[in-house]
Amino acid sequence: MKSKITILVSLASFLLGLFFLMGTGTAMVGAVIGTSHDASWESAIGLVFLMGAAAMLALGVQARRIDDHFKVEENIKDPHLGKLVRDAMKHPETEREVYHLEAEMKKGNFKAGLGTRHLEGTNLNYMRGKKEGRIFYHQTGPNELEIVGICHKHDEQKAIDKLVEKYGKEKEYTN
């Protein structure tokens, strides 16, 4: 959303810059814009607006490239699952890996780490980090994911058992 606003402001600034430049004695020669020798304040303002527009456009396009593809929310209310999260986050390597997997999820990359697996009998999937981290999630809407569990690989089966018990009969999200 911010990138769209930045691009719109950039476009408005560009048009305002052109408006100020058109009122002055500027000349376009080939690919170079030159100003007349009797430079006025309008041409200076026009050039400032054009440079600002170029900078904002570059920022808006860059922000648009790194926008998240998925909205990811963490919703871990079960006390047993919460304990597994706290235990997992005590290990710096696991914590780092979980944050990396979550960032990749937001980008739409579900092949990060060792990839994704589905929990049979549920609408849940989980991503496995190459070393220790596990993130359990399900899709709640188009481009919306909800994280329902995080654990260390040593607690993976405990988390799976609890999640199957809790989410075993839920319907899957359909487009």
N, CA and C atoms as an extended XYZ file, in Angstrom:
525
Properties=species:S:1:pos:R:3:atomname:S:1:resname:S:1:resid:I:1 pbc="F F F"
N         0.824       -1.189        0.000 N   MET     1
C         0.000        0.000        0.000 CA  MET     1
C         0.869        1.255        0.000 C   MET     1
N         1.926        1.247        0.847 N   LYS     2
C         2.807        2.407        0.896 CA  LYS     2
C         3.461        2.651       -0.451 C   LYS     2
N         3.815        1.575       -1.149 N   SER     3
C         4.483        1.743       -2.437 CA  SER     3
C         3.547        2.380       -3.455 C   SER     3
N         2.251        2.041       -3.408 N   LYS     4
C         1.291        2.658       -4.332 CA  LYS     4
C         1.171        4.147       -4.059 C   LYS     4
N         1.120        4.529       -2.789 N   ILE     5
C         1.028        5.948       -2.430 CA  ILE     5
C         2.292        6.673       -2.879 C   ILE     5
N         3.442        6.071       -2.653 N   THR     6
C         4.707        6.687       -3.063 CA  THR     6
C         4.744        6.889       -4.571 C   THR     6
N         4.280        5.920       -5.317 N   ILE     7
C         4.274        6.036       -6.778 CA  ILE     7
C         3.296        7.121       -7.224 C   ILE     7
N         2.131        7.225       -6.584 N   LEU     8
C         1.167        8.279       -6.934 CA  LEU     8
C         1.721        9.665       -6.621 C   LEU     8
N         2.353        9.822       -5.455 N   VAL     9
C         2.954       11.111       -5.105 CA  VAL     9
C         4.077       11.433       -6.086 C   VAL     9
N         4.824       10.427       -6.484 N   SER    10
C         5.891       10.613       -7.464 CA  SER    10
C         5.332       11.111       -8.792 C   SER    10
N         4.243       10.520       -9.235 N   LEU    11
C         3.611       10.937      -10.490 CA  LEU    11
C         3.119       12.380      -10.400 C   LEU    11
N         2.490       12.731       -9.274 N   ALA    12
C         2.009       14.102       -9.094 CA  ALA    12
C         3.184       15.081       -9.095 C   ALA    12
N         4.263       14.715       -8.419 N   SER    13
C         5.447       15.566       -8.378 CA  SER    13
C         6.056       15.722       -9.773 C   SER    13
N         6.072       14.648      -10.541 N   PHE    14
C         6.592       14.691      -11.907 CA  PHE    14
C         5.768       15.649      -12.765 C   PHE    14
N         4.453       15.537      -12.673 N   LEU    15
C         3.583       16.419      -13.461 CA  LEU    15
C         3.745       17.877      -13.042 C   LEU    15
N         3.881       18.119      -11.737 N   LEU    16
C         4.085       19.480      -11.251 CA  LEU    16
C         5.427       20.029      -11.750 C   LEU    16
N         6.454       19.174      -11.746 N   GLY    17
C         7.757       19.587      -12.271 CA  GLY    17
C         7.683       19.942      -13.740 C   GLY    17
N         6.968       19.120      -14.526 N   LEU    18
C         6.791       19.432      -15.952 CA  LEU    18
C         6.033       20.740      -16.140 C   LEU    18
N         5.024       20.977      -15.315 N   PHE    19
C         4.242       22.209      -15.398 CA  PHE    19
C         5.151       23.427      -15.219 C   PHE    19
N         6.017       23.388      -14.198 N   PHE    20
C         6.914       24.514      -13.964 CA  PHE    20
C         7.942       24.653      -15.087 C   PHE    20
N         8.441       23.534      -15.602 N   LEU    21
C         9.436       23.615      -16.671 CA  LEU    21
C         8.836       24.114      -17.982 C   LEU    21
N         7.609       23.767      -18.271 N   MET    22
C         6.981       24.172      -19.532 CA  MET    22
C         6.746       25.673      -19.586 C   MET    22
N         6.603       26.283      -18.429 N   GLY    23
C         6.367       27.722      -18.390 CA  GLY    23
C         7.638       28.528      -18.545 C   GLY    23
N         8.779       27.868      -18.559 N   THR    24
C        10.051       28.591      -18.654 CA  THR    24
C        10.643       28.396      -20.043 C   THR    24
N        11.766       28.994      -20.259 N   GLY    25
C        12.417       28.892      -21.561 CA  GLY    25
C        13.337       27.693      -21.646 C   GLY    25
N        12.819       26.522      -21.423 N   THR    26
C        13.661       25.324      -21.520 CA  THR    26
C        13.591       24.779      -22.928 C   THR    26
N        14.608       24.061      -23.294 N   ALA    27
C        14.633       23.451      -24.615 CA  ALA    27
C        15.097       22.014      -24.473 C   ALA    27
N        14.495       21.145      -25.253 N   MET    28
C        14.919       19.750      -25.249 CA  MET    28
C        15.747       19.513      -26.503 C   MET    28
N        16.959       19.052      -26.286 N   VAL    29
C        17.849       18.784      -27.399 CA  VAL    29
C        18.276       17.326      -27.292 C   VAL    29
N        17.812       16.503      -28.215 N   GLY    30
C        18.143       15.079      -28.154 CA  GLY    30
C        17.600       14.474      -26.878 C   GLY    30
N        18.476       13.857      -26.095 N   ALA    31
C        18.063       13.235      -24.843 CA  ALA    31
C        18.420       14.112      -23.658 C   ALA    31
N        18.847       15.356      -23.921 N   VAL    32
C        19.295       16.232      -22.849 CA  VAL    32
C        18.315       17.384      -22.701 C   VAL    32
N        17.970       17.696      -21.477 N   ILE    33
C        17.112       18.860      -21.220 CA  ILE    33
C        18.034       20.004      -20.835 C   ILE    33
N        17.949       21.083      -21.561 N   GLY    34
C        18.773       22.241      -21.261 CA  GLY    34
C        17.895       23.420      -20.904 C   GLY    34
N        18.384       24.286      -20.048 N   THR    35
C        17.616       25.471      -19.679 CA  THR    35
C        18.243       26.679      -20.356 C   THR    35
N        17.437       27.699      -20.494 N   SER    36
C        17.951       28.911      -21.129 CA  SER    36
C        18.917       29.606      -20.179 C   SER    36
N        19.672       30.561      -20.705 N   HIS    37
C        20.662       31.252      -19.892 CA  HIS    37
C        20.012       32.156      -18.865 C   HIS    37
N        18.815       32.615      -19.129 N   ASP    38
C        18.123       33.445      -18.142 CA  ASP    38
C        17.231       32.539      -17.276 C   ASP    38
N        17.901       31.719      -16.453 N   ALA    39
C        17.195       30.745      -15.611 CA  ALA    39
C        16.303       31.486      -14.628 C   ALA    39
N        15.139       30.973      -14.452 N   SER    40
C        14.192       31.605      -13.537 CA  SER    40
C        13.881       30.654      -12.396 C   SER    40
N        13.171       31.151      -11.426 N   TRP    41
C        12.818       30.339      -10.266 CA  TRP    41
C        11.878       29.201      -10.655 C   TRP    41
N        11.081       29.394      -11.732 N   GLU    42
C        10.180       28.315      -12.156 CA  GLU    42
C        10.954       27.093      -12.639 C   GLU    42
N        12.028       27.337      -13.375 N   SER    43
C        12.790       26.188      -13.869 CA  SER    43
C        13.499       25.476      -12.721 C   SER    43
N        13.973       26.224      -11.746 N   ALA    44
C        14.627       25.602      -10.590 CA  ALA    44
C        13.626       24.752       -9.814 C   ALA    44
N        12.431       25.285       -9.596 N   ILE    45
C        11.389       24.526       -8.891 CA  ILE    45
C        11.000       23.298       -9.703 C   ILE    45
N        10.876       23.471      -11.015 N   GLY    46
C        10.528       22.342      -11.875 CA  GLY    46
C        11.550       21.229      -11.803 C   GLY    46
N        12.840       21.598      -11.822 N   LEU    47
C        13.893       20.587      -11.731 CA  LEU    47
C        13.892       19.889      -10.375 C   LEU    47
N        13.636       20.648       -9.307 N   VAL    48
C        13.559       20.037       -7.969 CA  VAL    48
C        12.421       19.023       -7.923 C   VAL    48
N        11.258       19.392       -8.466 N   PHE    49
C        10.124       18.463       -8.481 CA  PHE    49
C        10.431       17.222       -9.319 C   PHE    49
N        11.087       17.402      -10.459 N   LEU    50
C        11.431       16.253      -11.301 CA  LEU    50
C        12.426       15.317      -10.610 C   LEU    50
N        13.434       15.891       -9.946 N   MET    51
C        14.395       15.043       -9.234 CA  MET    51
C        13.722       14.329       -8.063 C   MET    51
N        12.854       15.047       -7.355 N   GLY    52
C        12.113       14.416       -6.257 CA  GLY    52
C        11.221       13.298       -6.760 C   GLY    52
N        10.592       13.519       -7.912 N   ALA    53
C         9.721       12.486       -8.491 CA  ALA    53
C        10.523       11.248       -8.850 C   ALA    53
N        11.707       11.451       -9.429 N   ALA    54
C        12.545       10.305       -9.795 CA  ALA    54
C        12.963        9.520       -8.553 C   ALA    54
N        13.338       10.228       -7.488 N   ALA    55
C        13.745        9.552       -6.249 CA  ALA    55
C        12.574        8.791       -5.633 C   ALA    55
N        11.399        9.426       -5.576 N   MET    56
C        10.227        8.752       -4.997 CA  MET    56
C         9.799        7.557       -5.835 C   MET    56
N         9.897        7.688       -7.145 N   LEU    57
C         9.536        6.565       -8.012 CA  LEU    57
C        10.475        5.384       -7.768 C   LEU    57
N        11.757        5.678       -7.646 N   ALA    58
C        12.723        4.605       -7.377 CA  ALA    58
C        12.429        3.940       -6.036 C   ALA    58
N        12.125        4.731       -5.014 N   LEU    59
C        11.795        4.168       -3.700 CA  LEU    59
C        10.504        3.368       -3.749 C   LEU    59
N         9.508        3.876       -4.453 N   GLY    60
C         8.223        3.178       -4.551 CA  GLY    60
C         8.339        1.860       -5.273 C   GLY    60
N         9.107        1.835       -6.343 N   VAL    61
C         9.295        0.590       -7.093 CA  VAL    61
C        10.077       -0.404       -6.249 C   VAL    61
N        11.108        0.072       -5.538 N   GLN    62
C        11.886       -0.826       -4.678 CA  GLN    62
C        11.008       -1.376       -3.560 C   GLN    62
N        10.186       -0.529       -2.943 N   ALA    63
C         9.295       -0.996       -1.875 CA  ALA    63
C         8.302       -2.008       -2.418 C   ALA    63
N         7.847       -1.802       -3.626 N   ARG    64
C         6.885       -2.730       -4.223 CA  ARG    64
C         7.523       -4.107       -4.432 C   ARG    64
N         8.826       -4.140       -4.754 N   ARG    65
C         9.513       -5.413       -4.975 CA  ARG    65
C         9.599       -6.241       -3.701 C   ARG    65
N         9.759       -5.576       -2.551 N   ILE    66
C         9.939       -6.321       -1.318 CA  ILE    66
C         8.656       -6.430       -0.509 C   ILE    66
N         7.532       -5.955       -1.043 N   ASP    67
C         6.260       -6.133       -0.347 CA  ASP    67
C         6.006       -7.612       -0.133 C   ASP    67
N         5.381       -7.915        0.983 N   ASP    68
C         5.048       -9.300        1.274 CA  ASP    68
C         3.915       -9.765        0.376 C   ASP    68
N         4.030      -10.992       -0.095 N   HIS    69
C         2.967      -11.589       -0.894 CA  HIS    69
C         1.864      -12.124        0.005 C   HIS    69
N         2.216      -12.533        1.202 N   PHE    70
C         1.265      -13.126        2.120 CA  PHE    70
C         1.226      -12.334        3.417 C   PHE    70
N         0.033      -12.193        3.944 N   LYS    71
C        -0.137      -11.626        5.272 CA  LYS    71
C        -0.036      -12.803        6.234 C   LYS    71
N         0.902      -12.738        7.154 N   VAL    72
C         1.126      -13.843        8.083 CA  VAL    72
C         0.855      -13.355        9.498 C   VAL    72
N        -0.045      -14.027       10.190 N   GLU    73
C        -0.359      -13.700       11.577 CA  GLU    73
C        -0.019      -14.888       12.455 C   GLU    73
N         0.464      -14.581       13.638 N   GLU    74
C         0.770      -15.639       14.596 CA  GLU    74
C        -0.380      -15.720       15.591 C   GLU    74
N        -0.955      -16.901       15.748 N   ASN    75
C        -2.095      -17.080       16.639 CA  ASN    75
C        -1.918      -18.400       17.384 C   ASN    75
N        -1.140      -18.346       18.447 N   ILE    76
C        -0.866      -19.556       19.226 CA  ILE    76
C        -1.453      -19.342       20.615 C   ILE    76
N        -2.646      -19.867       20.837 N   LYS    77
C        -3.349      -19.657       22.105 CA  LYS    77
C        -3.249      -20.852       23.046 C   LYS    77
N        -3.020      -22.021       22.513 N   ASP    78
C        -2.955      -23.230       23.333 CA  ASP    78
C        -1.728      -23.169       24.250 C   ASP    78
N        -1.888      -23.408       25.563 N   PRO    79
C        -0.740      -23.313       26.472 CA  PRO    79
C         0.369      -24.330       26.172 C   PRO    79
N         0.010      -25.525       25.726 N   HIS    80
C         1.030      -26.529       25.401 CA  HIS    80
C         1.845      -26.095       24.182 C   HIS    80
N         1.156      -25.563       23.170 N   LEU    81
C         1.867      -25.079       21.982 CA  LEU    81
C         2.696      -23.845       22.316 C   LEU    81
N         2.168      -22.989       23.195 N   GLY    82
C         2.912      -21.810       23.630 CA  GLY    82
C         4.213      -22.187       24.324 C   GLY    82
N         4.164      -23.241       25.135 N   LYS    83
C         5.378      -23.718       25.808 CA  LYS    83
C         6.392      -24.227       24.785 C   LYS    83
N         5.912      -24.916       23.755 N   LEU    84
C         6.827      -25.399       22.713 CA  LEU    84
C         7.500      -24.231       21.987 C   LEU    84
N         6.732      -23.149       21.775 N   VAL    85
C         7.304      -21.951       21.129 CA  VAL    85
C         8.392      -21.363       22.025 C   VAL    85
N         8.078      -21.181       23.318 N   ARG    86
C         9.064      -20.604       24.243 CA  ARG    86
C        10.325      -21.472       24.321 C   ARG    86
N        10.131      -22.783       24.374 N   ASP    87
C        11.284      -23.689       24.423 CA  ASP    87
C        12.128      -23.582       23.152 C   ASP    87
N        11.468      -23.499       22.010 N   ALA    88
C        12.194      -23.405       20.735 CA  ALA    88
C        12.976      -22.105       20.642 C   ALA    88
N        12.380      -21.013       21.101 N   MET    89
C        13.013      -19.705       20.961 CA  MET    89
C        14.144      -19.485       21.967 C   MET    89
N        14.333      -20.430       22.882 N   LYS    90
C        15.477      -20.342       23.797 CA  LYS    90
C        16.782      -20.642       23.068 C   LYS    90
N        16.696      -21.358       21.961 N   HIS    91
C        17.876      -21.714       21.172 CA  HIS    91
C        18.083      -20.648       20.093 C   HIS    91
N        19.191      -19.913       20.122 N   PRO    92
C        19.411      -18.843       19.136 CA  PRO    92
C        19.349      -19.329       17.689 C   PRO    92
N        19.881      -20.515       17.428 N   GLU    93
C        19.870      -21.045       16.057 CA  GLU    93
C        18.439      -21.306       15.589 C   GLU    93
N        17.622      -21.854       16.485 N   THR    94
C        16.220      -22.125       16.138 CA  THR    94
C        15.470      -20.826       15.915 C   THR    94
N        15.692      -19.856       16.808 N   GLU    95
C        15.029      -18.560       16.682 CA  GLU    95
C        15.372      -17.909       15.345 C   GLU    95
N        16.645      -17.907       14.991 N   ARG    96
C        17.094      -17.318       13.724 CA  ARG    96
C        16.442      -18.039       12.541 C   ARG    96
N        16.393      -19.359       12.624 N   GLU    97
C        15.822      -20.146       11.533 CA  GLU    97
C        14.317      -19.914       11.396 C   GLU    97
N        13.612      -19.806       12.523 N   VAL    98
C        12.169      -19.555       12.489 CA  VAL    98
C        11.888      -18.198       11.854 C   VAL    98
N        12.652      -17.175       12.234 N   TYR    99
C        12.449      -15.855       11.636 CA  TYR    99
C        12.730      -15.884       10.132 C   TYR    99
N        13.746      -16.639        9.739 N   HIS   100
C        14.057      -16.767        8.310 CA  HIS   100
C        12.912      -17.463        7.570 C   HIS   100
N        12.404      -18.556        8.129 N   LEU   101
C        11.302      -19.276        7.480 CA  LEU   101
C        10.061      -18.393        7.371 C   LEU   101
N         9.783      -17.624        8.424 N   GLU   102
C         8.622      -16.737        8.388 CA  GLU   102
C         8.784      -15.659        7.318 C   GLU   102
N         9.984      -15.114        7.184 N   ALA   103
C        10.236      -14.108        6.143 CA  ALA   103
C        10.048      -14.716        4.757 C   ALA   103
N        10.510      -15.941        4.569 N   GLU   104
C        10.332      -16.612        3.280 CA  GLU   104
C         8.853      -16.897        3.011 C   GLU   104
N         8.107      -17.242        4.052 N   MET   105
C         6.657      -17.463        3.905 CA  MET   105
C         5.979      -16.208        3.372 C   MET   105
N         6.343      -15.072        3.950 N   LYS   106
C         5.722      -13.809        3.549 CA  LYS   106
C         5.992      -13.499        2.085 C   LYS   106
N         7.135      -13.940        1.592 N   LYS   107
C         7.478      -13.729        0.185 CA  LYS   107
C         6.801      -14.741       -0.727 C   LYS   107
N         6.201      -15.767       -0.135 N   GLY   108
C         5.556      -16.798       -0.941 CA  GLY   108
C         6.471      -17.965       -1.260 C   GLY   108
N         7.637      -18.017       -0.626 N   ASN   109
C         8.582      -19.108       -0.860 CA  ASN   109
C         8.363      -20.195        0.189 C   ASN   109
N         7.695      -21.268       -0.203 N   PHE   110
C         7.414      -22.351        0.732 CA  PHE   110
C         8.398      -23.508        0.553 C   PHE   110
N         9.443      -23.288       -0.226 N   LYS   111
C        10.460      -24.323       -0.421 CA  LYS   111
C        11.717      -24.014        0.377 C   LYS   111
N        11.655      -22.990        1.231 N   ALA   112
C        12.812      -22.643        2.054 CA  ALA   112
C        13.087      -23.773        3.040 C   ALA   112
N        14.320      -23.861        3.478 N   GLY   113
C        14.690      -24.931        4.406 CA  GLY   113
C        14.567      -26.280        3.722 C   GLY   113
N        13.898      -27.203        4.392 N   LEU   114
C        13.682      -28.539        3.823 CA  LEU   114
C        12.324      -28.647        3.145 C   LEU   114
N        11.657      -27.523        2.969 N   GLY   115
C        10.378      -27.527        2.265 CA  GLY   115
C         9.185      -27.639        3.193 C   GLY   115
N         8.040      -27.906        2.583 N   THR   116
C         6.768      -27.936        3.295 CA  THR   116
C         6.218      -29.353        3.328 C   THR   116
N         5.578      -29.685        4.426 N   ARG   117
C         4.864      -30.957        4.554 CA  ARG   117
C         3.440      -30.667        4.993 C   ARG   117
N         2.548      -31.588        4.692 N   HIS   118
C         1.142      -31.466        5.080 CA  HIS   118
C         0.871      -32.410        6.249 C   HIS   118
N         0.080      -31.949        7.223 N   LEU   119
C        -0.329      -32.821        8.328 CA  LEU   119
C        -1.616      -33.514        7.926 C   LEU   119
N        -1.556      -34.813        7.746 N   GLU   120
C        -2.728      -35.589        7.312 CA  GLU   120
C        -3.886      -35.404        8.285 C   GLU   120
N        -5.088      -35.275        7.725 N   GLY   121
C        -6.291      -35.135        8.533 CA  GLY   121
C        -6.542      -33.728        9.030 C   GLY   121
N        -5.735      -32.768        8.597 N   THR   122
C        -5.914      -31.370        9.007 CA  THR   122
C        -5.786      -30.478        7.780 C   THR   122
N        -5.994      -29.193        8.009 N   ASN   123
C        -5.735      -28.223        6.948 CA  ASN   123
C        -4.397      -27.524        7.193 C   ASN   123
N        -3.528      -28.153        7.950 N   LEU   124
C        -2.251      -27.556        8.331 CA  LEU   124
C        -1.102      -28.070        7.472 C   LEU   124
N        -0.153      -27.173        7.249 N   ASN   125
C         1.122      -27.511        6.631 CA  ASN   125
C         2.206      -27.052        7.586 C   ASN   125
N         3.405      -27.517        7.371 N   TYR   126
C         4.503      -26.970        8.156 CA  TYR   126
C         5.786      -26.923        7.355 C   TYR   126
N         6.555      -25.873        7.671 N   MET   127
C         7.858      -25.678        7.041 CA  MET   127
C         8.915      -26.171        8.015 C   MET   127
N         9.904      -26.857        7.472 N   ARG   128
C        10.982      -27.395        8.289 CA  ARG   128
C        12.274      -26.693        7.921 C   ARG   128
N        12.907      -26.121        8.918 N   GLY   129
C        14.208      -25.518        8.691 CA  GLY   129
C        15.258      -26.595        8.497 C   GLY   129
N        16.369      -26.234        7.913 N   LYS   130
C        17.423      -27.219        7.642 CA  LYS   130
C        18.030      -27.781        8.923 C   LYS   130
N        17.947      -27.019       10.003 N   LYS   131
C        18.571      -27.489       11.239 CA  LYS   131
C        17.528      -27.830       12.299 C   LYS   131
N        16.822      -26.835       12.830 N   GLU   132
C        16.025      -27.103       14.021 CA  GLU   132
C        14.600      -26.568       13.993 C   GLU   132
N        14.335      -25.488       13.289 N   GLY   133
C        13.055      -24.798       13.394 CA  GLY   133
C        11.928      -25.434       12.598 C   GLY   133
N        10.729      -25.372       13.151 N   ARG   134
C         9.511      -25.850       12.492 CA  ARG   134
C         8.429      -24.792       12.686 C   ARG   134
N         7.688      -24.478       11.611 N   ILE   135
C         6.562      -23.542       11.679 CA  ILE   135
C         5.339      -24.241       11.106 C   ILE   135
N         4.268      -24.295       11.897 N   PHE   136
C         3.009      -24.909       11.477 CA  PHE   136
C         2.033      -23.789       11.136 C   PHE   136
N         1.342      -23.911       10.022 N   TYR   137
C         0.459      -22.835        9.574 CA  TYR   137
C        -0.694      -23.408        8.760 C   TYR   137
N        -1.705      -22.544        8.549 N   HIS   138
C        -2.767      -22.882        7.607 CA  HIS   138
C        -3.230      -21.612        6.921 C   HIS   138
N        -3.852      -21.775        5.775 N   GLN   139
C        -4.318      -20.640        4.984 CA  GLN   139
C        -5.697      -20.244        5.481 C   GLN   139
N        -5.875      -18.950        5.788 N   THR   140
C        -7.151      -18.448        6.293 CA  THR   140
C        -7.895      -17.617        5.257 C   THR   140
N        -7.271      -17.294        4.163 N   GLY   141
C        -7.887      -16.509        3.103 CA  GLY   141
C        -6.911      -16.388        1.951 C   GLY   141
N        -7.333      -15.694        0.887 N   PRO   142
C        -6.390      -15.519       -0.221 CA  PRO   142
C        -5.198      -14.684        0.264 C   PRO   142
N        -4.021      -15.218        0.105 N   ASN   143
C        -2.787      -14.557        0.535 CA  ASN   143
C        -2.744      -14.260        2.030 C   ASN   143
N        -3.444      -15.058        2.830 N   GLU   144
C        -3.412      -14.898        4.281 CA  GLU   144
C        -3.089      -16.235        4.927 C   GLU   144
N        -2.090      -16.215        5.785 N   LEU   145
C        -1.675      -17.418        6.497 CA  LEU   145
C        -1.719      -17.145        7.993 C   LEU   145
N        -1.976      -18.180        8.757 N   GLU   146
C        -1.979      -18.062       10.210 CA  GLU   146
C        -1.020      -19.107       10.771 C   GLU   146
N        -0.041      -18.636       11.529 N   ILE   147
C         0.894      -19.546       12.186 CA  ILE   147
C         0.222      -20.044       13.456 C   ILE   147
N         0.124      -21.361       13.589 N   VAL   148
C        -0.557      -21.948       14.748 CA  VAL   148
C         0.404      -22.726       15.642 C   VAL   148
N         1.656      -22.835       15.243 N   GLY   149
C         2.625      -23.531       16.069 CA  GLY   149
C         4.042      -23.334       15.583 C   GLY   149
N         4.958      -23.289       16.533 N   ILE   150
C         6.389      -23.194       16.250 CA  ILE   150
C         7.069      -24.133       17.239 C   ILE   150
N         8.047      -24.882       16.773 N   CYS   151
C         8.742      -25.772       17.706 CA  CYS   151
C        10.153      -26.086       17.219 C   CYS   151
N        10.923      -26.672       18.118 N   HIS   152
C        12.241      -27.218       17.825 CA  HIS   152
C        12.028      -28.602       17.231 C   HIS   152
N        12.947      -29.075       16.420 N   LYS   153
C        12.748      -30.361       15.754 CA  LYS   153
C        12.610      -31.517       16.745 C   LYS   153
N        13.201      -31.396       17.937 N   HIS   154
C        13.076      -32.461       18.934 CA  HIS   154
C        11.653      -32.554       19.488 C   HIS   154
N        10.891      -31.450       19.392 N   ASP   155
C         9.504      -31.429       19.878 CA  ASP   155
C         8.498      -31.529       18.735 C   ASP   155
N         8.970      -31.855       17.550 N   GLU   156
C         8.104      -31.880       16.371 CA  GLU   156
C         6.913      -32.819       16.553 C   GLU   156
N         7.133      -34.016       17.056 N   GLN   157
C         6.031      -34.973       17.201 CA  GLN   157
C         5.026      -34.511       18.249 C   GLN   157
N         5.499      -33.886       19.338 N   LYS   158
C         4.580      -33.343       20.353 CA  LYS   158
C         3.681      -32.286       19.718 C   LYS   158
N         4.284      -31.401       18.925 N   ALA   159
C         3.513      -30.340       18.269 CA  ALA   159
C         2.519      -30.934       17.283 C   ALA   159
N         2.944      -31.914       16.508 N   ILE   160
C         2.053      -32.542       15.525 CA  ILE   160
C         0.865      -33.185       16.227 C   ILE   160
N         1.124      -33.926       17.307 N   ASP   161
C         0.035      -34.584       18.038 CA  ASP   161
C        -0.972      -33.566       18.558 C   ASP   161
N        -0.489      -32.483       19.142 N   LYS   162
C        -1.385      -31.457       19.697 CA  LYS   162
C        -2.162      -30.752       18.584 C   LYS   162
N        -1.506      -30.451       17.474 N   LEU   163
C        -2.172      -29.755       16.371 CA  LEU   163
C        -3.204      -30.643       15.680 C   LEU   163
N        -2.912      -31.921       15.521 N   VAL   164
C        -3.886      -32.839       14.917 CA  VAL   164
C        -5.108      -32.956       15.822 C   VAL   164
N        -4.859      -32.996       17.135 N   GLU   165
C        -5.969      -33.039       18.097 CA  GLU   165
C        -6.832      -31.779       17.997 C   GLU   165
N        -6.182      -30.641       17.859 N   LYS   166
C        -6.902      -29.359       17.859 CA  LYS   166
C        -7.525      -29.015       16.505 C   LYS   166
N        -6.827      -29.277       15.408 N   TYR   167
C        -7.274      -28.849       14.080 CA  TYR   167
C        -7.698      -30.009       13.186 C   TYR   167
N        -7.865      -31.176       13.733 N   GLY   168
C        -8.116      -32.375       12.943 CA  GLY   168
C        -9.352      -32.367       12.088 C   GLY   168
N       -10.386      -31.676       12.452 N   LYS   169
C       -11.636      -31.766       11.705 CA  LYS   169
C       -11.996      -30.473       10.976 C   LYS   169
N       -11.074      -29.516       10.897 N   GLU   170
C       -11.391      -28.240       10.249 CA  GLU   170
C       -11.389      -28.372        8.739 C   GLU   170
N       -12.228      -27.566        8.100 N   LYS   171
C       -12.273      -27.535        6.633 CA  LYS   171
C       -11.094      -26.742        6.108 C   LYS   171
N       -10.665      -27.122        4.940 N   GLU   172
C        -9.596      -26.374        4.292 CA  GLU   172
C       -10.164      -25.129        3.639 C   GLU   172
N        -9.340      -24.091        3.567 N   TYR   173
C        -9.727      -22.876        2.858 CA  TYR   173
C        -9.742      -23.173        1.367 C   TYR   173
N       -10.778      -22.731        0.670 N   THR   174
C       -10.839      -22.889       -0.788 CA  THR   174
C       -11.032      -21.529       -1.416 C   THR   174
N       -10.436      -21.341       -2.564 N   ASN   175
C       -10.534      -20.043       -3.264 CA  ASN   175
C       -11.911      -19.830       -3.808 C   ASN   175
